[in-house]
Amino acid sequence: MNDFNANLSRRNFIKSAGVTGVAAALGTSFTAEATSKDPKDVYESILGDDVNSIYTKKGTSLGPKGPIGFEDRNIGENEIVKTHECDVVVVGGGIAGLIAALKAAEEGAKVVLLEKMTKGRGIFECFGSVDSRTQKEAGVQTNKAELLDEMHRSASYRIGPDVVRTYVEKSGEATDFMETLFKRGERGIVIAPMPLKPKYPNTGAPVIDAECMFYKTPGLPKDVKFRSGHVGVYIIKDLTNTAMKHPNIVTKYSTPAVQLMTDNSGRVTGVIAKEKGEYIKVNAGKGVILASGGYDANPEMMKAYLRPEDYSSASWWNPCWGTTGDGHMMGLKVGAAMDPAPHAVMNFTFGSPESFHIPAVRTLRAMGLYAIVNDDGKRFVREDVAFQSISNATNRQATQGKKSWLLFDDTMISKDKSIFDKAVASFDTLKAKGWLFEGNSPSELEAALNVPNGNLVKTIKKFNSFKSSGIDSDFNRDMEFAKEFDGKKYYALLCNSVILATVSGLIIDENGRVLNDKGEVINGLYAAGNASGDFFSGNYPRHIPGTSIGRAITFGYLSAKHAVKGA
Ligand SMILES: Cc1cc2nc3c(=O)[nH]c(=O)nc-3n(C[C@H](O)[C@H](O)[C@H](O)COP(=O)(O)OP(=O)(O)OC[C@H]3O[C@@H](n4cnc5c(N)ncnc54)[C@H](O)[C@@H]3O)c2cc1C
């Protein structure tokens, strides 16, 4: 049976998007419902009059399902047990939400911060920023036009100019604000520019100096650099402490926002939330800021808005499953416009078939000397391009039933003994799981992997000839940063594309105000971070430094700055 994966209209999505399941709205049987006599009307009769259909076979999304907060029903006055008054409600206690709450509070607004989970999500290492104090002091000069150009190109020009331009112009100011918060925090967190690698393979994309890091913070655990996303935990903890102590902020954890409230003019006036199983109202005199993150823990939304190949063969590495798209759905419900499908996903190349390769093995990959082949022992992508591009190529292989293998030898991983030792220590576990194969020669590895037609041996020979000539005539990889295969042991490690976050959302303006599909402002409603849109399209461009956290900080800050005016 064929499925239609509708490019969902607001009306049809919301109609069945509640807790009971979005899926029913998305898949419609052609044979069962094609009742129109006029073939021209057939799509409309099945899908409704404002739906564009994309005829595509859906995949199965096996990712995690978090607790959905959004409720699409009329909640009666008699169900409300308490009403709170404040100026600004912030939905979500991740990075965008904490920055928004603290900025609004610093401006004198009374803030209620609602977080669905027991803690706000905090998973990141570095973040994008332009012209912050610390960058200026270090003499970092970002080529802003080049950065903007690359952001537009990476989005295939499917975004408006205002939001990304505002990011480039204001991210430094927002970073400086965050720095003032860290000065008051308990951990002494230090922001510093991320040093650019002195030499980098020519990936065909510019290397842009526009990123900051936290690694200079004294007292962070030593291994924090090798644990993907770990620094973010400490940053969120610190900001959460500061927010909890702030006299203008009331924080409510384990309290999901379930829907927005509006007045007769359509202005958003507050939220209904669920606290200890009971409904409360939080009236917001000045605005509601949706900072509820993406929907990587909502399989139905993944299926609705992403390309099937992006999720159907992927693994997930998205700790904290509060990100179920509640803000997206709450916004759609009050008339917000959403980024067009397919949405952008942050997908990386370090996936184990279960989630994410352990840090030691990930570090092997970071060395970048290897080749990547499919089950047929053939290369299918230049290995030095940005994570998301390799992920896309891996996903494309999966649509043809082929897995992706990272090929390396012992000379490649012995470059740094400490890394090699850590990596080797994990090899037995990987072998036992069937994720790692080895051989004493290319042909032994080929036999172990069951590759047909001598392909793996041929691939390795060809790769070595590319290294000698300096020209990869198959994929144009920068061979200066490759190494020939000449070791005593040869390895193949199974690697999936892995999903970290979704990064498309509600269309906003340069102040973070949510827009409807006529480009009009929905008064009183803001979105920031992964709940917001008009920034990425298709993919998260990992080669542009840290724009996901950078955007969250910038628009958390800007939306609060605007909301407190009560415009
Ligand atoms: C392993 C890993 C490493 C990463 N590294 C980086 C990096 O180095 N740089 C970078 O730029 N990006 C990185 N990212 C991506 C980054 O983590 C996200 O893009 C970022 O967290 C988005 O911030 P946010 O505030 O918009 O949303 P989130 O951090 O997802 O926070 C949203 C919060 O809202 C809460 N929430 C959801 N619904 C409701 C509701 N109904 N009511 C109340 N609360 C709600 C959620 O529980 C959550 O706490 C990484 C991601 C992963 C998984």
The ligand as a Tripos MOL2 file, in Angstrom:
@<TRIPOS>MOLECULE
LIG
   53    58     1     0     0
SMALL
NO_CHARGES

@<TRIPOS>ATOM
      1 C1         25.5730   15.3730   21.5960 C.3       1 LIG1
      2 C2         25.2110   16.7360   21.0930 C.ar      1 LIG1
      3 C3         26.2100   17.6870   20.9250 C.ar      1 LIG1
      4 C4         25.8930   18.9690   20.4480 C.ar      1 LIG1
      5 N1         26.8800   19.8910   20.2970 N.ar      1 LIG1
      6 C5         26.5780   21.1310   19.8300 C.ar      1 LIG1
      7 C6         27.5940   22.1440   19.7070 C.ar      1 LIG1
      8 O1         28.7440   21.9470   20.0810 O.2       1 LIG1
      9 N2         27.2450   23.3360   19.1850 N.ar      1 LIG1
     10 C7         25.9700   23.6050   18.7620 C.ar      1 LIG1
     11 O2         25.7340   24.7030   18.2500 O.2       1 LIG1
     12 N3         24.9790   22.6860   18.9280 N.ar      1 LIG1
     13 C8         25.2490   21.4710   19.4470 C.ar      1 LIG1
     14 N4         24.2400   20.5450   19.6340 N.ar      1 LIG1
     15 C9         22.8400   20.9390   19.3610 C.3       1 LIG1
     16 C10        22.2490   21.6450   20.5600 C.3       1 LIG1
     17 O3         22.2500   20.7930   21.6860 O.3       1 LIG1
     18 C11        20.8090   22.0850   20.3190 C.3       1 LIG1
     19 O4         20.6650   22.6200   19.0630 O.3       1 LIG1
     20 C12        20.4200   23.1160   21.3960 C.3       1 LIG1
     21 O5         20.3580   22.4720   22.6380 O.3       1 LIG1
     22 C13        19.1340   23.8240   21.1170 C.3       1 LIG1
     23 O6         18.8540   24.6850   22.2070 O.3       1 LIG1
     24 P1         17.3600   25.0960   22.5790 P.3       1 LIG1
     25 O7         17.4470   25.8980   23.8180 O.co2     1 LIG1
     26 O8         16.7030   25.6440   21.3850 O.co2     1 LIG1
     27 O9         16.6130   23.7230   22.8660 O.3       1 LIG1
     28 P2         16.9290   22.5690   23.8940 P.3       1 LIG1
     29 O10        18.3080   22.6350   24.3860 O.co2     1 LIG1
     30 O11        16.4930   21.3280   23.2350 O.co2     1 LIG1
     31 O12        15.9750   22.9060   25.1370 O.3       1 LIG1
     32 C14        14.5880   22.8740   25.0190 C.3       1 LIG1
     33 C15        14.0010   22.6210   26.3990 C.3       1 LIG1
     34 O13        12.5930   22.7990   26.3310 O.3       1 LIG1
     35 C16        11.9630   21.8080   27.1270 C.3       1 LIG1
     36 N5         10.5660   21.6650   26.6920 N.ar      1 LIG1
     37 C17        10.1050   21.0660   25.5780 C.ar      1 LIG1
     38 N6          8.7700   21.1380   25.5400 N.ar      1 LIG1
     39 C18         8.3730   21.8000   26.6320 C.ar      1 LIG1
     40 C19         7.1180   22.1640   27.1610 C.ar      1 LIG1
     41 N7          5.9600   21.8400   26.5540 N.pl3     1 LIG1
     42 N8          7.0660   22.8670   28.3180 N.ar      1 LIG1
     43 C20         8.2040   23.1770   28.9870 C.ar      1 LIG1
     44 N9          9.4330   22.8160   28.5440 N.ar      1 LIG1
     45 C21         9.5160   22.1490   27.3770 C.ar      1 LIG1
     46 C22        12.8290   20.5900   26.9060 C.3       1 LIG1
     47 O14        12.6510   19.6270   27.9120 O.3       1 LIG1
     48 C23        14.2290   21.1990   26.8870 C.3       1 LIG1
     49 O15        14.8130   21.2260   28.1660 O.3       1 LIG1
     50 C24        24.5400   19.2700   20.1070 C.ar      1 LIG1
     51 C25        23.5390   18.3150   20.2820 C.ar      1 LIG1
     52 C26        23.8630   17.0460   20.7790 C.ar      1 LIG1
     53 C27        22.7630   16.0430   20.9580 C.3       1 LIG1
@<TRIPOS>BOND
     1     1     2 1
     2     2     3 ar
     3     2    52 ar
     4     3     4 ar
     5     4     5 ar
     6     4    50 ar
     7     5     6 ar
     8     6     7 ar
     9     6    13 1
    10     7     8 2
    11     7     9 ar
    12     9    10 ar
    13    10    11 2
    14    10    12 ar
    15    12    13 ar
    16    13    14 ar
    17    14    15 1
    18    14    50 ar
    19    15    16 1
    20    16    17 1
    21    16    18 1
    22    18    19 1
    23    18    20 1
    24    20    21 1
    25    20    22 1
    26    22    23 1
    27    23    24 1
    28    24    25 2
    29    24    26 1
    30    24    27 1
    31    27    28 1
    32    28    29 2
    33    28    30 1
    34    28    31 1
    35    31    32 1
    36    32    33 1
    37    33    34 1
    38    33    48 1
    39    34    35 1
    40    35    36 1
    41    35    46 1
    42    36    37 ar
    43    36    45 ar
    44    37    38 ar
    45    38    39 ar
    46    39    40 ar
    47    39    45 ar
    48    40    41 1
    49    40    42 ar
    50    42    43 ar
    51    43    44 ar
    52    44    45 ar
    53    46    47 1
    54    46    48 1
    55    48    49 1
    56    50    51 ar
    57    51    52 ar
    58    52    53 1
@<TRIPOS>SUBSTRUCTURE
     1 LIG1         1 GROUP 0 **** ****
